[in-house]
């Protein structure tokens, strides 16, 4: 059995081991080759910092890591860890971390973060044993939209450019790695952006993937909340999606207003995740 980085491993091989590893997960999950390619680009996943466990030349476990060192605290993000069922319980995740940590220290990486489903207690315990602690809870919603009341004084328009200064002024919570400004900029061709205007003033926005239905960011100006602005934005999405399901992942659990709004428009909480971090 050998542990090495994934520089020489094809995306097709990674998709195969990823899907097999997550086939019996709490929330079964599958990726296509194109989806994994997009994920690698958007989340800054680095093959040289991502590891695989190989048995007779075949990958049986993996750990994908994204790197962002253009911030005050250089950080790596665990973008996915899995081991195929018949090789679990053999300490392979811990062995991959033992291999990885010296390389991160050489690169002066200061922090590691990941997300794990709260109900996956064995994984939570394993990460705690390595030194991770819970930093916050993230709620994941999905369903078909049921919007009872929007604001008819609001105009919602798609825009071609991200207006980050304006958008970020609406925030009172920080997005997770998958939904950050850099992730969205990296994969900008994948996303549709809509802005809500009242009297020609931007008062809210949403960024989503029209094909998958995944909503990466949404926010309304604090001065215009509870006025149907969010409902108008999601009504626009519902039209764009032709009534199909939408998905809102990793909403900060402390944002009562966001959680309440999503439930009010017909979405259900499906999973709660822990965001965990480890200082190096």
ABEGO torsion letter per residue (X at the ends): XBBBBAAABBAAAAAAAAAAAAAABABBBBBBAAAAAAAAAAAGBBAAABBBBBBGGBBABBBBBBBBAABABBBBBBAEBBBBAAABGAGAAAAAAAAAAAAAAAAGBABBBBBBBAABAAAAAAAAAAGBBBABBBBBBBEBBBBABBBAABBBBBBABBBAAAAAAABABBBBAAABAAAAAAAAAABBBBBBBBGGBBABBBBBBAAAGBBABBBBBAAABGAGAAAAAAAAAAAAAGGBBBBBBGBBAABAAAAAAAAAAGBBBABBBBBBBBBX
